[in-house]
């Protein structure tokens, strides 16, 4: 395997509610959001990595693949995407005639930031005959330069669909790419990007947890680093991890992914114990700081004002739509 591409940038300071945004402190935000959803004919799509109160008011909760599928079939006039920027872009790509609003435009992604379109385009030009499979955690511009989009739920299926005689360029997550190479035995050239949350899990601390909880199963997202994956009892997408905890007879799990999904695990299996995977240091690094920029206040303002609104040039949207539609057709 050949590795190429830059490392993700360092996360910079993140802002909170926009200055000048006024909210009556006596408002019941949940009630007002529900009212605005009705009057706007709006749907709230939320990723599993959102705060629990946002998950609980969403019309649909899911991982990247499920949210893309839900965005495609919605009949709402307004889509509020409680996730990160690239997810809202995907919703707009699939729904050009609908209003797509995001609670905070600064809700980005270290994987998307670590794969700028100019460098990705130059990388592809080095291998003009290769097929470009790109993880959905990327910008619309990078999607437009790709042949197929994938998520952690369907990445194996997408890779298997490519003829064996074709070289594959996989971007931007090196850990997911390496996992696929080892599992499928299919060599791929990997972009050197990573998720700032999934790379922070401490192998030493996880080993310690397993020693203290020998009856617990370690479940991990394939964006985690290889040493953590090698210790895992189960590896899968966010939705696959949730389903595993429901179906498996074990009653205790160590969860090595963003901690937001633990809320759904506890709701689905209240009789089971869930231990959040420990990060390095004493920090909340198992929470995505971008995902957690979204708040109830920002959701209320976005529905009230229909801002910030996500727009993109039609030519870009159409080019980015093609590899997403190919993914959905195979999913």
N, C-alpha and C positions, 0 to 999 in steps of 0.2 A: 504493500500500500504506500502511496505517496501522500504526504500531508502538505497542505498549502493554505495560505490565508492568515490574516492577522488575529491576534487575541482580542477578546471583547474589551471595550473601553472601561475605564473606571467609572462607577456610578457617581454622578455629580449631585449636588444639593437638589432636593425635591421640594416643590412648593406645596402649599395647602390652598384652601378655597380662594378664588380670585378676589383681589381687593375690590371693594365697592359692592360685592354681592351681598344683598340684604335679605335676611330671613326673619320673619316675625318669630321671636322666641317662644310665643305661646302656641305655635302650630304643632299639631301632631303630624310629624313628617311621614310616618307610614301611611296614615289616613290620607294625607294630601297627595302622596305619590300614587296611591290607588285611585284617587279621584282623577288625577291628571292622566293616568293610563286610560281611564274610560273616556274622558272628554277628548283626548288626543287620538284615540284609537291606537294606542302605543303598546308595544310589547317590550318587556325587559328581559334581555338575555344575559345570563351571568355565568362566569366561569367558576369552577369549583374552588379556585384560589381567592375568591372574594371573602370579605368578612361575613360572618354567619348571618348577621341581620340583613345583609344585602341578598344572600342566598335565599333567605326565608321569604323575601317579598318578590323574588324573580318569577316570571312566568315559565321560564325554562332554565334549568341548570345543566351544564354539561362540560365535556372537554372540547378541544378545538374542532374535532371532526363532527361531533354532535351539534355544536353551535353553528358550524358552517351549514350542516344539513337543515337545521331549524331555520336559519336565516333565509335559506333558499325557498322554503315552502311557506313562510309566514304571509298572512294577508293583512297585517297591520299597516297603517299609514306611516307610523313612526317606529323605528327600532332604536331603543336605547341599549347600548352595549356596555355592560359592566364587566370589563376585562381590560385588555391592553390594546394599544393603537392598531397593531396589525390585525387583530380580530375584528375590530370595527371596519377596517379597510376591506376585509373579506366580505363582511355583510354588505357593504356598499357595492363592491364588485358584482355581487350576485343580485343586488336590488337597486339598480340605478334610478328607478322612479320613486323610491321611498326616501324619506328623511332618516338619516342615521346620525344620532347624537352620541357623544361620549362624555362621561362626567368630567374627565380631566385629560386634556390633550397631551399632557406630559407623561401619561401612563405608557411608557415604552417597553422595551425588552432588550436585555443584554445580548441575546442571540441576534436579533434584528440589527441592533446597533453595530455589532461586530462583523456584519457582512454588508458593507456599503456597495451600492450597485456598480460603481465604476470599477472597483476591484473584482467584484464577482464577474462582471462582463469580461474583463481582461483575463481572468482565470479560465473562463469558458473558451475564449478565443485560442488558448494554448492547446485545447483538445477539441477541435471543431467537429469531430465525428462522434464525440461522446454524448450520452444522454444525461441531461441535467435533472436530477431529482432534488427538490428543495423542500426542506421541512417548512411547515406552514408558519413557523416563527420567523418571518422575514417580511420585508417591506413589499408594497405593491410593485415597486420598480424591479425588485429582484424576482418576484413572481413572474413578471412580464418577460424576464430573460430565461425562464426555466421551461423545461418540457413537461414535467409533472410536479405537482405539489403532493406532499404526504403529511400525515400526522403520526404520532406515536401509535395510534390505534390501527392504522392501515399500512404502515411503512413496509412491513414484510410483504404484503400483497402487492404493493406497487413495485418493489424491487423484483419480485418473482415474475412480474408481467413483462419485464424488459428482456429481450432475447439474449441468450448467453454470449453471443458473439459481440455484443455491444458493451463498450466501456461505460461506466457510470461515474458521474461526478455527484457527490452527495454533500449538501451544504444545509445549514451552517453548523449543525451540532456534531462535533467529533465523537462524543460519547455514544449518542444514538447510532451514529454511523458505524463505530467500532463494534457495537453490540450486534448490529445487523450483519456485518462482515463475518463475525465469529459464528453467529447462529445459522446463517444461510450458506456460509462457505463461498460467498460471492465477493471477489475483490472489488473495492471501490476507491476512488480518490476522494479524500475527505478534506473539507474545509475545516480550519482550526478554530471553530467557535465553540462556546459552551454557555450553559445557563448558570448565572451567578448564584442561584439558590441551590441547584442540585450538585454543584461542585463543592459546596461548603460542608457537606455532611462529613463528620469526623469518623474515620474508620476505627480509630482507637476507642472512641466513646461508644460506637455501635457494638464493638466486641465486648466492651464492659457491660453494656446493657444486656447482651445475649447471655453473658455469664450470670448476671443477676436475675434474668428471666429466661431460664432454659426452656420453658414451655411456650415462649412467644415465637411467632414466625416473623421473619424479616421480609417485608415486601418493599420493592423499590421501583422507581421510575427509570426507564432506560437512559434518561439524561444524566443519571448519576455516574460517577467515575467507576472504572473497571473493578478496583478492589472491593467496593461496596456491592457491586452486582455479583461478584463471585461468591459472596457470603449469603446472597439472598435466597430465600425459599421460593419466591415468586417475583417475576419482573413483568411489568406491564404498564400500559397507559393509565392515566388517572381513572378513567371509567373501569378499566380492567381490574385495577387495584380495589376499587370499591366493590365490584361484583365478587371478587375473590373473597373479601372479608365477609360477605353475606353468605356465600355458598360453602366456604371451608369450615370444617367442624372445630377448628382451633378457636379458643376464646380469648387469645391475647395476641396482639400484633405490634411490631415495631414498624413504623411507617416512614420510609425514606423518600418523601416527596414534599412539596409545599404543604404546609400544615392546614390550609383552608379546607382540604377535602376531608379531614378528620371529622369535621362537623357533620357531614353527610354519613360517614361511617357510623358515628355514634347514634344518629337518628335511625339508621337502618338496623343497627344491631346494638340496642341499648344494654344488652346483657353481656356484651363483650368489652374488653379493655384495649384501648389504643394508646400507644406510647409514641409520641412524636420523635422522629429521628433527630439526634442531637447534632448541632453544627459545631464547628471549631469556635473556641472562645465562648464568652458569656454574652451572647447576643441573640436577637430574634431573627437570625439569618436564614432560618427555615421558613420565613415569610417573605414573599416577593415584595420589595418596597414599591415597585411599580404598580402591581395589582392593588396594593393597599392604599394607593392614592385615592381610589374611589371611595366616597363616603355617602351616607344617606343625604346629607346636605347638598352635595354636588349632583346627586341623582335628581333630587327635587328641582334644583335650579335648571338642570338640563331639560327636564320635561316642561318646566314652566316657560322657559325662554326659547326652547328648541335650539339651544347653543351650549357648548361648541358643536358645530355641525361639520361632519366629515364630507368633503367633496374631493373629486379628482377628475383630471381631464378624461374625456371619453375614450380617446385613443389608448391611453394607459389602462383604463379600466377594461377595455375589450381585450387587450393583449394579456392582461393578468387573468382574465376570466378563463382563457383557454386551458391552461394547466390545472386550474381548480376544477373545471368541469371534467377533465380527464380523470382526476382523482375521484370525484364523486361518482363517475360512471363505474369505476372499478371497486367502489366501496358499497 
